[in-house]
């Protein structure tokens, strides 16, 4: 019974941490550019994961190192920038809702490019999810091609997440998820510093309270929302299995919406209903086994 409560506690903590990532991006953007917020996120996460990376470098074969770096770029680096750029024009709550489509893109990419078999029930789930997405975008308070294009950046980020999951699942099953993530982030430290330098980050007035607040938000986003959350997720998967761990998908958008409302973002009943439709689709997609995530399934 105690183990069960521990699993639920970690689940709740993960939902809050990852669900809070979108409002932290919004806070970081108050003083920094989207490129700077994303770079600070990658940099702080990489520094925290360095001890794990040092050990992992001795385990990962050199012939797999290119794939590990590619995993970091596709699964973390590019999406971090896409999310931050998108949040300059769309609400953090909407970004959190759109992020819940990641499992669907994982299935789609797996079927189209990795010969992953799927079932009719999963196809139905994807259709339901995308119907919810269509209504959600149509129900926006300011529907325009401009805003839809920024929402599209979030969808592109979830597509990259789906590609990365399939790459890791197909080619890096034996490496260990934490090993892959820590090394990938370690390699992202230098590019992140370069982006900060060339975007003029170091010219900011770091005695300005707004700059300090945005710096703290961006750093927490990387340290807690990325590195520590990643470690907690693999801890949860190892204890309770990928099926239970995947339930975080449903908690993240709820927390993101709560934070958005508390921050003054408007959310209509129609948008809440659309979130429910999307999560229903994700629930149906997630039915059955998780053969498309073998690198996580092995950690049960």
N, C-alpha and C positions, 0 to 999 in steps of 0.2 A: 504493500500500500504506500509506503514511504517513497519507493522508487517511482510509483505512478504520479504522486504529487510533485516530485522533483521534475519529472518530465513535463508536466503541465506548467510548472513554474518557469522552466527554461523556455517553453513555448510562448508563454505570455510575455516574458522579457524580450524574446526575439521579435515578437509582433510589435511591441512598443518601440524597440530600438530601430528596426528597419522601417516601421511606419512613420517614425519621426524624422527619417532622413530627408524627406521632401520639404518639410518646414525648415530644417537646418540649412538646406540649399538656399531657400528663400531668404533666410537671415544673412547668409554669407554674401548674397548678391546685393545687399544694401550698401556695401562699401567696395566690393571687388567685382571684377568682370567675371562672367561665367567661366572663362578659361582659367582664371586665378583660383576660383572656388574649387573647380574640379582638380586642378593641380595640387592644391593644398590637401584635398581629400586623398589623392593617390600617394602624395609624399608622406603624410602622417601615417597612413596605413602601412606603407612599405617599411617605415622605420620601426614600427611596433612589431611587424612580422619578421624583422631581420634575424632574431635568434632562431626562429624556426627555419628560415631560409638557409642559414649557415649549416644546419644539420642536414637539410634536404639536399643541398648541393652535392653532398657525398653519396647520396642515394640515387638521385636521378641520373640515368645514363646520358652521356654527352650527345648521343644521336637523338635523344628526345628533347634536348634543351630548346631547339628551335620551336617545337610545338608548344612547349611550356610558355615561352615568350609570346607566341602568337595567341595563346589562351588568355594571357594577361591583357593583351591589346584589345582583343575582340570582346572579352568578357568583363573587362573593368575599365580600361583606359578610355576607349571611344565612347561607351555608354555614359561614363561620368560626365563628359563634355556635352553629350547630346541632351542629357537631363537638365544640366545647368542652363544651357542655351534656351531650351524649351521653357524653363520656368521664368525666363525674362518676359514671357508673353502669356503664359497660361497659369492657372492657379495650382498650388502645390497639391491640393486635394485631387484635382483632375489627373495630375501626373501619377499620384499614388494609385488611382483607379486603373489607369491605363497600364501600369506596371503589372497588374494582376493577370495580364494576357500572356505573360512569359511562358507558362506551361503549354499554351496552345501553339505558340511559335516553335517551341521545342519539338512538339509532335510534327508540325508541318515540315520543318527543316529535316527532321529524321526520316520522314516518309519520302520527301522529294530527293534528298541527296545522300542519305546514309542507309537506304534500303531497310528502314525500320518498318515492320509490319504494324498495321493498325486495324481497328475494328470499326464496324458501322456505328456502334454506340459512341466511339470517340469522335467520329466525323459529325454525328448529330450534336455532340457537345460543342465542337468548334463552331458549327453553324449558329447554335444558340448564343455562344459567346460573341460572335461577330455581329449578330443581330443586336445584342445589347450594346456593343460598341457603336454601331451605326446610330441607334437612337440616342446614345449618350452624346455623341458629337453634334447631332441635330438639336439636342435639347440645351446646348450651351447658351449662356446669356448673351454672347456676342458672336454669332456664327458668321464667320467670314473665311475666305480662302487664306488670308494671312494667319489667323489663329489656328485654322485646321492644319496649316503647314507646320506650325510649331508643335501641335499635338502629334503630328506625324513623326517628329524627331524622337518622341518618347516611344512610339511604336517601332521605330527603327532600332532604338536601343534594346527593346525587348527581343527583336529579331536577332541582334548580335548575341544577346544572352542565350537564345535558343541554339544558335550556331556553335557557341562555345561549349555548351553542355554536351552536344553531340560529338564534338571533336574530342573532348576529354573522355567521354564515355567510350568512344570507339578506339582511341589510340593511347590513352594513358590510364587504363584500368588498374594496372599494378603499381602505380606510383604513389597512391595515397593522395586524397583530395587536399589535405592541409599542406603537404609537400609541394604540390603544384601551385596552389594559391600563394604560399609564402615566397617561393622563388619568383613567380610571375610579378608580384608586387615589388620585390627587391630590384628587379630589372627596370621597373617603372620609376624608380626614385630619380635617376639622372634626367630622363626626359621631362619629368614633372618640374624639376629645378630649372631646366632650360626654358620651359614655357613661362614660368614665373619671372625669370630674368627678362626675357624678350617682351613680355607684356607690361613691364614697368612696375611689377609688384613691389620691389624693394624701394621704390620711390615714395611709397605711401607714408603718411604721417602716423606712426604707430603709437603716438600719444593721444590720438583722437579716439574718444570713447566708441564712436561708431565703427571705426576700423578695428579696435580691440574686440568689440562684440562680434563682428563678422569673422575675425580671425579665430575666435573661440568656437563659433558655430561650425566653421569649416574644418577645424582641427578635430572637434568632437565627431563630426561626420566621418572623418577618416579613422580616428582611433577607436571610437566606440561603434559607430554605425557600419564600419567596414571590417576592420581587423578583428576586434573582439567579437563582433556578431558572427563573423565567419567561423571563428573557433567554437563559439557556442553552438552554431548550427551543426557542425560536424560532431560535436559532443552529443547533441540531441539525437542525431541520426544513428550514432554508434549505440546509444542506449535504447532508443525506441523504434528505430527503423525509418526508412525513407518515407513510408506511407504516413506515419505520424508527423515526421518532419515537414512533409509537404503541406500540412495543414496551416503552416505559417502564411502560405499564399493567401488565405482567407482573412487572416488577422491584419496584415499589412495595410490594405486599402481602407479598412475601417478606422485604424489609428490615424492614417493620413487624412481622412475626411474629418475626424474629430479635431485634429490640430488646425486644419484649414478653417473650420467653422469658428474655433476659438480665436483665430487670427483675423476674423472679420470677412473671410471669403464666403460668398453666397452659394448655397447649394439648394436646388429645387427638389421637390418630391420626385419629379420625373427622373432627375439624375440619380437619386438614391435607388429608385426602382431599376434603373439601367445597371447600376452596380450589382444589384441582386441578380439580374439576368446574366451578367457576365460571370459572376461567381458560380451560378448554377451551371453554366457551360463548362467552367473550369472543373467543377466537381465531377461532372459527367466524363470529361476528358481524363481525369485522374483515376477513374475506376479501373479495376484490374491490376495487373502487375506493373512494375516499373522497369521493364527490360531496357527502356531507352536511357536509363540512368544506372548502368551496371557498376560504374565506379563508386556510386554511393550505396548501391544495393549490397555490395560486398562488405560494407561496414556495419551491417546489422549485428 
